[in-house]
Amino acid sequence: MKTPVRLKLSAMMFVEYFVWGSWYVTLATYLGTTLHFPGAQIGSAYSTTAIAAIISPFFVGLVADRFFSTEKILAVLHIVGAAAMYYASTLTTFSAFYPVLLVYTLCFMPTLALTNSLSFRHMDDPGKEFPAVRVLGTIGWIVAGLIIGALGVEASALPLRITAAASVVMALYSLALPHTPPAKRGEKVSVRDVLGLDALVLLKERSFAVFILGSFLVCIPLQFYYTFTNLFLNEIGVQNAAGKMTFGQMSEIFFMLVMPFFFVRLGVKKMMLIGMAAWTARYLLFAYGNNATLVWMLYVGILLHGICYDFFFVTGQIYVDRKAPADLRAAAQGFIAFVTLGAGMYIGALMSGRVVDMYALPGGGHDWQRIWLVPAAMAGAVLILFALLFQYRETEQPAAAVAARAAGGRA
């Protein structure tokens, strides 16, 4: 890959994730503090990303990959998204805000896959070249959080308008990206292919079935963090909460770099168990920390994000890649994304909102200790079940999956 192309792709990732980081972290604070939406409505607002994650593969697989150049689709989706997000920033009732936010997420979520696929198409060796490009996305998210936190506008509509402005920039910049014609023009693509349903045959193996079930269940308590951490920190008086939450992304970069060291020494099962344990520990730290003498517990909980995300999600993707035979790997990755980022996160968003409402205080605010103990218990239970039921040998090859497929046919 030539340097000009690498720079273009890196800038694309930076702006793409700057757009996402500008609104996603602080939305709950704005909705809860300024618009006074209850927890259930805040959870429903965050569930729009999960709904879009479920729907976007249909758009990418059935439309984008077959009919239009990727850079042009990115431009259209971001300009429509910019209009939707700006309009959403002017709305003050849930009945009006929710459908507009859903329109926005339906435009934005497909762009995550499209920026990845565009990058892969212009790389000579994606395995070696993609990480250095993708890390600019995490940096873009960090910069967005630092700006929002420094401006002190977490409880206002300004982050939504910054998102809209950044989306316009991304739309215009997309037209300067390398031309990327549709990858599957003329090919027949089915719903089964889009959702990765061919990977269902792998569920005949107990270890893979336990992995899928555990991944789905643990994503339910995970959504508590993504939805309500910023509101929690602001309610207990933490200054520049959005900026301090970027420590989590900084931690993510560090642990991504050292993952190969741990992977060789620990293996898949121990890595995933450590990731699940980190989620449990994070929620316990949030439950018992405060903005005084125990503020260090809050910082540690945020810094655990690198272990929480990399050791669980990234290790899970590696496991799927190892477990599935070559002809099922793409389907298996699509299926696990549907189960976790789609179904699991959707249920988690709705459940977290209702739990937050259960512990709302009469005079305003919430009993955060009781709130955080709920996802801590849920993550801990999944951790124990996973430790007892999941079996995996590091020397295991995908041949077992091939045999199962041959014996049972298509699922």
C-alpha positions in Angstrom: 0.0 0.0 0.0 1.4 3.4 -1.0 1.9 6.1 1.5 -0.8 8.5 0.0 -3.4 5.8 0.2 -2.4 4.9 3.8 -2.7 8.5 4.8 -6.1 8.8 3.2 -7.4 5.7 4.9 -6.0 6.8 8.3 -7.7 10.2 8.0 -10.9 8.4 7.0 -10.8 6.3 10.2 -10.0 9.3 12.4 -13.0 11.3 11.2 -15.3 8.2 11.1 -14.7 7.5 14.8 -14.6 11.1 15.8 -18.2 11.3 14.5 -19.2 8.3 16.7 -17.3 9.5 19.8 -18.8 12.9 19.6 -22.3 11.8 20.6 -22.3 8.2 21.8 -20.5 8.8 25.2 -22.4 11.8 26.4 -25.9 11.2 24.9 -27.3 9.8 28.2 -26.2 12.8 30.1 -27.9 15.2 27.7 -31.1 13.1 27.6 -31.3 12.5 31.4 -30.0 15.9 32.7 -31.3 18.4 30.2 -34.3 16.7 28.6 -35.2 14.7 31.7 -35.9 11.5 29.9 -36.2 8.5 32.3 -33.8 5.6 32.1 -36.1 3.4 30.0 -36.2 6.1 27.3 -32.4 6.6 27.5 -32.0 2.8 27.1 -34.3 2.8 24.1 -32.3 5.6 22.5 -29.1 3.6 22.8 -30.9 0.5 21.5 -31.1 2.2 18.1 -27.4 1.4 17.5 -28.1 -2.3 18.1 -31.2 -2.2 15.8 -29.0 -0.6 13.2 -26.3 -3.2 13.8 -28.8 -5.9 13.0 -30.2 -4.2 9.9 -26.9 -2.7 8.4 -25.6 -6.1 7.2 -28.6 -6.3 4.9 -27.9 -2.9 3.5 -24.2 -3.6 3.1 -24.6 -7.2 1.8 -27.7 -6.8 -0.4 -27.2 -3.2 -1.6 -23.8 -1.5 -1.0 -21.7 -4.4 -2.1 -23.6 -5.0 -5.3 -24.7 -1.7 -6.8 -22.7 1.4 -5.7 -19.1 2.5 -5.2 -18.2 2.5 -1.5 -16.9 6.1 -1.3 -20.2 7.4 -2.8 -22.3 5.4 -0.4 -20.3 6.7 2.5 -20.8 10.3 1.3 -24.6 9.9 1.0 -25.0 8.1 4.3 -23.0 10.7 6.2 -24.7 13.7 4.7 -28.2 12.2 5.4 -26.9 11.3 8.9 -25.7 14.9 9.4 -29.1 16.3 8.6 -30.8 13.7 10.9 -28.5 14.4 13.8 -28.8 18.1 13.6 -32.6 17.8 13.5 -32.4 15.5 16.5 -30.5 18.2 18.4 -33.5 20.5 18.1 -36.0 18.0 19.5 -37.1 17.8 23.1 -39.7 15.0 23.3 -38.9 11.3 23.2 -41.6 10.6 20.7 -40.0 13.0 18.2 -36.3 12.3 19.2 -36.3 8.5 19.0 -37.3 8.0 15.4 -34.9 10.7 14.2 -32.1 9.1 16.2 -33.0 5.7 14.7 -32.7 7.2 11.2 -29.3 8.6 12.1 -28.0 5.2 13.4 -29.4 3.4 10.4 -27.3 5.8 8.3 -24.2 5.6 10.5 -23.8 2.0 11.5 -23.3 0.6 8.0 -20.4 3.1 7.5 -18.4 1.2 10.1 -18.4 -1.9 7.9 -18.0 0.1 4.7 -14.9 2.0 6.0 -13.3 -1.4 6.9 -14.1 -3.0 3.6 -12.9 0.0 1.7 -9.6 -0.1 3.6 -9.2 -3.9 2.9 -9.8 -3.4 -0.8 -6.8 -1.0 -1.1 -4.3 -2.9 1.1 -1.7 -5.3 -0.1 -1.6 -7.2 3.2 -4.6 -6.2 5.4 -3.4 -8.4 8.3 -0.3 -6.3 8.7 -1.5 -2.9 7.3 -5.0 -2.6 8.8 -4.1 -2.2 12.5 -2.0 0.8 11.9 -4.8 2.4 9.9 -7.6 1.4 12.3 -5.8 2.8 15.4 -6.4 6.3 14.0 -10.1 5.6 14.6 -9.5 5.0 18.3 -7.5 8.2 18.4 -10.4 10.1 16.7 -12.7 8.8 19.4 -10.3 10.0 22.1 -10.0 13.4 20.5 -13.7 13.8 20.3 -14.1 12.9 24.0 -11.3 15.3 25.0 -12.9 18.2 23.1 -16.4 17.6 24.5 -15.0 17.3 28.0 -12.9 20.4 27.7 -15.8 22.4 26.4 -17.9 21.3 29.4 -21.0 20.7 27.1 -21.8 17.1 28.0 -25.3 18.0 29.1 -26.1 20.1 26.1 -27.2 19.5 22.5 -23.8 20.8 21.2 -22.2 17.3 21.0 -25.0 16.3 18.6 -24.3 19.4 16.5 -20.6 18.7 16.5 -21.5 15.2 15.3 -23.5 16.7 12.5 -20.7 19.0 11.4 -18.2 16.2 11.5 -20.5 14.1 9.4 -20.6 16.8 6.8 -16.8 16.8 6.8 -16.8 13.0 6.5 -19.3 13.1 3.6 -17.2 15.6 1.6 -13.9 13.7 2.4 -15.4 10.4 1.3 -15.5 11.8 -2.3 -11.7 12.1 -2.1 -11.2 8.5 -1.1 -9.8 6.0 -3.6 -12.5 4.8 -6.0 -13.9 1.5 -4.7 -16.4 -0.1 -7.1 -19.0 -2.6 -5.7 -17.2 -5.8 -4.7 -20.0 -8.2 -5.5 -21.6 -6.7 -8.6 -23.6 -9.4 -10.4 -23.2 -12.0 -7.7 -26.2 -13.6 -6.1 -26.4 -12.8 -2.3 -29.0 -14.2 0.0 -30.2 -13.2 3.5 -28.6 -16.4 4.7 -25.2 -15.1 3.5 -25.7 -11.7 5.0 -26.5 -13.0 8.5 -23.9 -15.7 8.4 -26.5 -18.4 9.0 -24.2 -21.0 7.4 -22.2 -20.7 10.6 -25.1 -22.3 12.5 -23.6 -25.7 11.7 -20.8 -24.9 14.2 -23.3 -24.8 17.0 -23.4 -28.6 16.8 -20.1 -28.5 18.7 -20.6 -27.8 22.4 -17.7 -25.5 22.9 -18.8 -23.2 20.1 -22.4 -23.2 21.3 -21.2 -22.3 24.8 -19.1 -19.5 23.3 -22.0 -18.0 21.4 -24.4 -18.3 24.4 -21.8 -16.8 26.8 -21.0 -14.0 24.3 -24.7 -13.1 24.0 -25.4 -13.2 27.7 -22.3 -11.1 28.7 -23.2 -8.4 26.2 -26.4 -7.7 28.2 -24.6 -6.3 31.3 -21.9 -4.8 29.0 -24.4 -2.3 27.7 -24.8 -0.7 31.1 -21.3 0.8 30.7 -21.8 2.2 27.3 -25.2 3.7 28.1 -24.9 5.1 31.6 -21.3 5.6 32.6 -21.1 9.3 31.5 -24.4 10.1 33.3 -23.1 8.3 36.4 -19.9 10.3 36.5 -21.6 13.6 35.9 -24.2 12.9 38.6 -21.6 12.2 41.2 -19.7 15.3 40.3 -16.7 14.1 38.3 -15.3 17.0 36.3 -14.6 16.6 32.5 -16.2 13.1 32.6 -16.1 12.7 28.8 -12.4 13.5 28.7 -11.6 11.1 31.6 -13.5 8.3 29.9 -11.1 8.5 27.0 -8.6 6.8 29.3 -10.5 3.7 28.4 -9.6 4.0 24.7 -6.0 4.8 25.6 -6.0 1.6 27.6 -7.5 -0.2 24.6 -4.6 0.8 22.4 -2.1 -0.3 24.9 -3.6 -3.8 25.5 -4.1 -4.2 21.7 -0.4 -3.8 21.3 0.5 -6.3 24.1 -2.2 -8.9 23.2 0.2 -11.1 21.3 2.4 -11.5 24.4 -0.6 -12.5 26.6 -2.2 -14.6 23.9 0.8 -16.9 23.6 1.0 -17.4 27.4 -2.6 -17.6 28.3 -4.6 -18.9 25.4 -8.2 -18.3 24.3 -10.1 -19.5 27.3 -8.0 -17.7 30.0 -8.0 -14.5 27.9 -11.8 -14.5 27.6 -12.2 -15.3 31.3 -10.0 -12.5 32.2 -12.0 -10.2 30.0 -15.3 -11.3 31.6 -13.7 -10.9 35.1 -12.6 -7.4 34.2 -16.2 -6.4 33.3 -17.3 -7.8 36.7 -14.5 -5.9 38.5 -15.3 -2.7 36.6 -18.9 -2.6 37.8 -17.9 -3.4 41.4 -15.3 -0.5 41.3 -18.1 1.8 40.0 -20.5 0.6 42.7 -18.1 1.2 45.6 -16.0 4.1 44.3 -16.8 7.8 44.8 -15.6 11.2 43.8 -13.7 11.7 47.0 -11.2 9.4 48.7 -12.2 6.4 46.5 -12.1 8.2 43.2 -9.2 6.0 42.2 -11.7 3.1 41.9 -13.5 5.0 39.2 -10.3 5.6 37.2 -9.3 2.0 37.5 -12.8 0.9 36.3 -12.3 3.2 33.2 -8.8 2.0 32.6 -10.0 -1.6 32.6 -11.6 -1.0 29.3 -8.6 -2.2 27.4 -8.8 -5.6 29.1 -12.6 -5.6 29.0 -12.8 -5.0 25.2 -9.6 -6.5 23.8 -9.5 -9.7 25.9 -13.2 -10.4 25.3 -14.2 -9.1 21.9 -10.9 -9.4 20.0 -10.1 -12.8 21.6 -13.5 -13.9 20.6 -13.0 -12.9 17.0 -9.7 -14.8 17.0 -11.4 -17.9 18.5 -14.1 -17.8 15.8 -11.4 -17.4 13.1 -9.6 -20.5 14.5 -12.7 -22.6 15.1 -14.4 -22.1 11.7 -13.2 -23.8 8.6 -12.0 -21.4 5.9 -15.2 -21.4 3.9 -17.2 -20.5 7.0 -15.0 -17.9 8.6 -16.7 -14.8 7.1 -20.2 -16.2 7.9 -19.1 -17.0 11.5 -17.7 -13.5 12.1 -21.0 -12.0 10.8 -23.0 -14.3 13.0 -21.1 -13.5 16.2 -21.5 -9.8 15.4 -25.2 -10.2 14.9 -25.5 -12.1 18.3 -23.3 -9.7 20.3 -23.5 -6.2 18.8 -27.0 -6.7 17.7 -29.2 -8.9 19.9 -27.1 -8.8 23.1 -26.6 -5.1 23.1 -30.2 -4.4 22.2 -31.5 -6.4 25.2 -28.8 -4.8 27.4 -29.8 -1.3 26.3 -33.5 -1.9 27.2 -32.7 -3.7 30.4 -30.2 -1.1 31.7 -32.7 1.7 31.3 -35.3 -0.1 33.3 -32.8 -0.9 36.1 -31.7 2.7 36.2 -35.4 3.7 36.6 -35.8 1.2 39.4 -33.2 3.0 41.5 -34.1 6.6 40.7 -34.2 8.7 43.8 -37.3 10.8 44.7 -35.3 14.0 44.9 -33.4 13.4 41.7 -30.4 11.4 40.8 -29.9 7.6 41.2 -28.7 5.0 43.7 -25.7 4.1 41.5 -24.3 1.5 43.9 -27.4 -0.7 43.5 -27.5 0.0 39.8 -23.9 -1.1 39.2 -24.3 -4.2 41.3 -26.9 -5.6 38.9 -24.5 -5.8 35.8 -21.7 -6.9 38.2 -23.8 -9.9 39.3 -24.9 -10.7 35.7 -21.3 -10.6 34.4 -20.1 -12.6 37.3 -22.7 -15.3 36.7 -21.8 -15.6 33.0 -18.1 -15.8 34.0 -18.8 -18.8 36.3 -20.9 -20.6 33.7 -18.3 -19.9 31.0 -15.5 -21.2 33.1 -17.4 -24.4 33.9 -18.8 -25.2 30.5 -16.4 -23.8 27.8 -13.7 -26.2 26.7 -11.0 -25.3 24.2 -7.6 -26.8 23.4 -5.1 -24.4 22.0 -3.9 -27.0 19.5 -7.5 -27.6 18.3 -8.0 -27.2 14.5 -11.1 -26.4 12.5 -11.1 -29.9 11.1 -13.7 -30.8 13.8 -16.0 -28.2 12.4 -15.5 -29.5 8.9 -16.4 -33.0 10.1 -19.5 -31.8 11.9 -20.6 -30.0 8.8 -20.0 -33.0 6.5 -22.0 -35.2 8.9 -24.9 -32.9 9.5 -25.1 -30.9 6.3 -26.4 -27.3 6.3 -28.0 -26.1 9.5 
